[in-house]
Amino acid sequence: MIANDDLQTRWWTLEAKLVERFGKKPDMETILFLIGIQELGDVNRKFSKEQKQDLMHVAVCSLLSQSGYYEREGTDDEGWPHFRQLKDMPVMSPIDQENFLRDHVLLYFESRGF
């Protein structure tokens, strides 16, 4: 399938840029963690295990807000972004879910000039 080939090629390109930047190939959880930190805006902080999970949730909501599944409602007193779900996610196979998320990650980085 050509669309998947293009997605895979773009994904490999992003991975190569991240390796160049950070010195090793990140997995999806690491990429979500990085996006979560970017959205929080606090890179000089140590995070608990629970906060790391929260950062990945922030990342997923931020990514899916690009397609209208979530919208950012604001931030709490500690600066954490909060989101509201606007519509249900489509039912997808695990492989389609992975590609759906990868496509949103690529869009996120492309929209930020990375």
Backbone torsions as a table, in degrees:
resi	resn	phi	psi	omega
1	MET	NA	125.9	-175.1
2	ILE	-64.8	-41.5	-179.4
3	ALA	-60.1	-42.6	178.3
4	ASN	-67.9	-36.1	177.0
5	ASP	-63.0	-42.7	178.1
6	ASP	-64.4	-42.4	177.7
7	LEU	-60.2	-45.8	-179.1
8	GLN	-63.6	-41.8	179.0
9	THR	-63.6	-45.4	178.4
10	ARG	-63.8	-37.0	179.3
11	TRP	-65.3	-44.7	178.6
12	TRP	-61.8	-37.2	177.8
13	THR	-63.6	-44.3	177.4
14	LEU	-62.6	-45.3	178.7
15	GLU	-58.0	-41.9	179.2
16	ALA	-62.5	-40.8	178.0
17	LYS	-65.4	-39.2	179.1
18	LEU	-68.8	-37.3	175.2
19	VAL	-62.1	-44.4	178.8
20	GLU	-60.1	-39.4	-176.8
21	ARG	-77.1	-41.5	-171.7
22	PHE	-112.3	-7.6	174.8
23	GLY	88.6	-5.4	174.6
24	LYS	-154.8	158.8	-176.3
25	LYS	-77.2	121.3	-179.6
26	PRO	-85.2	148.8	172.4
27	ASP	-88.0	178.0	-176.6
28	MET	-61.1	-39.5	179.2
29	GLU	-61.5	-40.9	178.9
30	THR	-65.9	-41.0	178.2
31	ILE	-63.2	-43.3	177.7
32	LEU	-63.5	-40.1	176.9
33	PHE	-59.7	-45.4	179.1
34	LEU	-62.2	-42.3	178.5
35	ILE	-65.2	-41.2	178.0
36	GLY	-59.7	-44.0	177.1
37	ILE	-62.2	-43.2	178.6
38	GLN	-58.8	-44.1	-178.7
39	GLU	-70.2	-34.5	176.6
40	LEU	-70.8	-37.4	178.7
41	GLY	83.5	16.0	-178.2
42	ASP	-126.4	89.3	-175.3
43	VAL	-88.1	-12.4	-175.1
44	ASN	-102.2	36.5	-173.3
45	ARG	-127.6	145.8	172.7
46	LYS	-87.8	138.5	-177.2
47	PHE	-117.1	140.2	173.8
48	SER	-72.5	169.5	178.8
49	LYS	-59.9	-42.9	179.0
50	GLU	-63.7	-40.7	178.7
51	GLN	-66.0	-35.2	176.9
52	LYS	-63.7	-40.3	175.8
53	GLN	-64.7	-40.9	178.2
54	ASP	-62.4	-38.2	178.6
55	LEU	-63.8	-39.3	178.0
56	MET	-67.5	-35.0	176.1
57	HIS	-66.0	-43.1	176.1
58	VAL	-58.0	-42.1	-179.9
59	ALA	-62.3	-47.9	-178.9
60	VAL	-61.4	-44.7	178.7
61	CYS	-62.8	-42.1	178.1
62	SER	-62.3	-45.1	180.0
63	LEU	-61.5	-46.8	-175.7
64	LEU	-77.1	-14.1	174.2
65	SER	-68.5	-21.8	177.4
66	GLN	-63.5	-24.1	-179.3
67	SER	-111.8	12.8	174.9
68	GLY	81.8	14.6	178.0
69	TYR	-82.5	-29.3	178.6
70	TYR	-134.9	159.8	168.4
71	GLU	-136.3	146.2	180.0
72	ARG	-76.8	126.0	-179.5
73	GLU	-90.9	-25.8	-178.2
74	GLY	151.0	-160.8	179.7
75	THR	-128.6	153.8	178.0
76	ASP	-86.9	-174.7	-176.9
77	ASP	-64.0	-21.8	179.5
78	GLU	-95.8	3.7	177.2
79	GLY	90.0	6.1	-179.7
80	TRP	-80.5	131.3	177.5
81	PRO	-71.5	146.8	176.7
82	HIS	-126.0	145.1	-173.8
83	PHE	-126.4	157.2	175.2
84	ARG	-122.4	131.7	178.3
85	GLN	-76.8	131.0	-178.2
86	LEU	-99.3	-32.4	179.5
87	LYS	-151.8	157.9	-179.9
88	ASP	-70.8	149.9	175.1
89	MET	-74.3	145.4	175.7
90	PRO	-68.4	151.8	176.1
91	VAL	-75.9	126.4	-176.7
92	MET	-140.5	156.0	172.2
93	SER	-70.1	161.2	177.5
94	PRO	-55.1	-39.8	179.8
95	ILE	-66.2	-42.9	178.2
96	ASP	-65.8	-36.0	176.6
97	GLN	-61.9	-44.7	179.3
98	GLU	-60.8	-45.7	179.1
99	ASN	-66.6	-37.7	176.8
100	PHE	-59.8	-47.2	179.6
101	LEU	-67.2	-42.6	177.9
102	ARG	-58.4	-43.3	179.2
103	ASP	-60.5	-40.0	178.8
104	HIS	-70.5	-36.1	175.6
105	VAL	-62.7	-45.6	179.1
106	LEU	-60.6	-44.3	178.0
107	LEU	-60.8	-41.6	178.9
108	TYR	-58.8	-51.5	-178.3
109	PHE	-68.2	-39.0	178.4
110	GLU	-63.8	-39.6	-178.7
111	SER	-68.8	-15.7	178.4
112	ARG	-105.6	11.7	174.6
113	GLY	73.5	20.5	-179.4
114	PHE	-94.7	NA	NA
